[in-house]
Amino acid sequence: MKLTFIGADHEVTGSCHYLEAAGKHMLVDYGMEQGVNVFENAPLPVAEAMIDYVFLTHAHVDHSGLLPLLYARGFRGQIFTTDATADLCSIMLRDCAHIQMAEAEWKARKAKRGADISSVEPLYTMEDAEGAIKRLVPCHYGQEIQVCEGVKIRFTDIGHLLGSASIELWLTEDGRTKKIVFSGDIGNKDQPILKNPIPTKDADYVVMESTYGDRLHGEESPDYVAELTGILKRTFDRGGNVVIPSFAVGRTQEMLYFLRKIKVGRLVEGHEDFPVYVDSPLAVEATGIFNENRMECFDGEALELVKAGINPISFAGLRLAITSDESKAINFDDTPKVIISASGMCEAGRIRHHLKHNLWNENNTILFVGYQSVGTLGRSIVEGVKEVRLFGEPIQVRAEICRLSGISGHADKNGLIEWLSGFEEKPKKVFVVHGEDSVCMSFVECLKIEYGQRAYAPYSGTEFDLLSNQFTYEAVPVPVKKKDRPASGVFARLLAAGQRLMALIKKSEGLANKDMAKFADQINSLCDKWEN
């Protein structure tokens, strides 16, 4: 019964953990890395085609974004997740594939202009995304699910994103059962739409995030509406736009909630009827999914509005840009406005076009409302860079740069400790992951010294035996190095097919001799065909 740490160890993105128990190979999350990565992720211990199950905490791409790649390399198992996460993944994974394919096409055109005729292939395709989506198994919160003999799971609302969950896993092997809890991303308390994180009572082992494990969000109940109103007022008085780089799923819907309160209250004096544009097809689709899941996932005032027949994230003056022509037209309208566009870290998507049109103008405001990973364009702008390059052009940063203080989908240090304190008995080990290097280490020390927890921050590749409660391998940090160009295109598909075949061969052990002989004859016949 083994736990191996693959990704988001001493780093914030690329979350992935591998479990081997009851004769099954399992992953908890398989996320994409974003921004600068300091350390190498460990490779999966087995071929992708050997993975039987994935348990997904939530839909954000740093937890789900490599599921299509898993499928492309031969995975044909099941992906268990909550109902709302399955709904969100159905649009987010397609969007990821679209971005991968668009970026590959752009790089290919650029390579041709530079006389580099080597092909550029996307990390995965729309077909791979569709394949992964078909493997999703929607589950209800609080329901115990017997995945297979020796593996049972339960999802609990963790309050980070619509559908987000901590996952309890009961693993049984050789008559012994161990329970391990993965926190996923722990939500901030008293968010405008979502419920507070629900604690878990017991576990042998806990794997928990530490994104904000070294800081506090500030006052207990920030007045986001008042702060946002002030930003809008002074920007509109200058005749400028407020551009909000926002994550299409989660943060955009929160901003619409705040803006609705401002619009209904007519709080921006002299500009009461200001227009609000949501320029992201993904955000528009995600908002629809929020509405579909509001009774199960909404909390507090938002739920009361729903019960009264009021949509808490819609209002007069809200305009949705779907097509590229609608997106382009926004910047040719001189009316002071709010533009909400993805991506939240400014690394891709339509937000880069809006930055190109608005960053240089001192009348405008760029308002950041989410975490900015190291190495991203958003992080550079927040830290005060004077010039950026967008679409090959240098753009001066003259606009006012603001952050909406305290707004976060992640719990702060106190919130993390409160969630961990919900366990009635201290776990045998608390593994701290999903945080920048210094944050992981400081949070571990805090848990050890101040709370008496047996905490440890593993590096990628660390292996732990859950039955013996011992490390079988403690990895050391491996700095990221330049990687060889991976196999791509049709040859990569061929390699993935080979991995899948090997996985089937290994799983065939124990079949009747005549069935194994038939399978062997079919393989040899196929080899004969291609060798001649």
C-alpha positions, 0 to 999 in steps of 0.5 A: 500500500504505497503513496507516491508524490508526483507533482505540486510538491514545494510548488503550487501547480501540477497537483498529482499523487499516486496510490497503489493498493488492493492491486490497483493503480490510482491517481488523485488529480492530474494537473497542469503546471503553470508559471515557473516551475522550480523543481522537476515533477516525478514521472508516474511509477507506471504507464498511463495505460496501467492507471485504473482510477483517478479521483479528482478534487476539483476542476481547476486546470492545475488539478485536472488539466492533464487528464486528456494527456493521460487519455492520449497515452492509453488511460481507459479507467474511470475518473471519479469526481463530484457532479458539479466538477464533472459538469465544469470539466466537460467545458474546461478540458475542451477549452484546455485542448482548444488552447493547446491546439491554437498555441501549437498552430501559432508556434508552427506559423512562427517556426515557418517564418523563421525557416524552422520546418520542424512540426509543432504538435499540441500536448493533446487534442480535442479528441483526447479531451472528449475521451477523458470527459467520457471517463468521468463518473459524477458522484454526490457529496457525502456518498460512500462509494465502493470503487472496487474491492479494497477501495472506498471513497467519499467526497466532502464539500471543501468550499474552494470552487463549485464542486470542489471536494476533499476526498476520503479514501479507505484502502484495504489490503491483506485484511488491513484498512488505512484511511487517507484524506486529500484536502484538495484546495481548501476554500476561504471562509465566508465567500459570497457564493459557496459554502464554508469548508466542511471538516473531516473527523478522522484519518490515518494520513492527511495530504493537505495544501498550503498555498497561503500557509504563511499569510493571513487574508486580513480583516475577517470580513472585507467589504469587497463591494465598497472597495470595488465601488471605489476603484470603479468610481475613480476609474470611470471619473477619469474616463477609463476602463476597469479590466479584470483578468479573472479565472473563468470558473469561480472568480468570474462568478464571484465578481458578477455577484459583487457587481450585481450588488453595486448595480442594484444599489446604484453605488457608483455615483454618476456612472450608475448604468456602466456596462459590464462585459464578460469576454470569455466563452468558457466563463459564460458556459461556466456561469450557466453551470453555476446556475444549474448547481446553485441549490446544492452548492450556493450558501448564505445570501446567494442561496436566499436570492435564488430561493426568492427567484433572483439570479445572484450573478446576473443583472441589467447591463451585463453583456456576454462576448462569445465570438471573436468579433464581439470581443474585438468590438469591446475595445472600440467602444469609448464608454467607460466599462468593466471588462472581465476576461480570462485567463486570470494570470494573463498567460493566454486567452482574450485578456492579453488582447484587452491588456494590449489595448488598455495597459498603456492608458493611464486612465484605465485600471487593471484589477487583479482578483486572484493568485498570480503564480511566479513567472506569469505575466500577471505576477510581473504586472502586479510586481511593478514591471514597466513594460511587457511584450504582447503579440510581439509588441512592447507595451508600456504599463501606465494604467493603475494596477490594483488588487482587490485585497483579501479576496481568495478562493484559498484558505489562509494560514488560520483557515488551513489550521482550522480545517486540520484541527477538525480531525478528532485525533491527530493523524499519523502523518500530515503531508504538506503539499501545493505551496511554494518552497518556503511556504511549505517549509514554514507551514510544516514547522508551524504545525510541528512546533505550535500544534504538535502535528507530525508534519512533513513536506515531501519532494516529488518522487517521495514514496511512503508505505501506508501499512508500515507508516514508513518512508521507502524513499525520500526524494531530494529536490531536483531543479528543472532542467531543459527537457528533450523534445518529446515524441509528438504527433502520430508517432506519439499516438503509436507509442501510447498505443504500445503502452496500452497494449502492454497494460492489457498484457499485464492485466491478462495474467490469470486469464484462461490459458486458451484466452491468453494464447488467443491474445498472443496469436492476435498480437503476433499476427499484427506484428507479422503484418507490419514486419512484412 
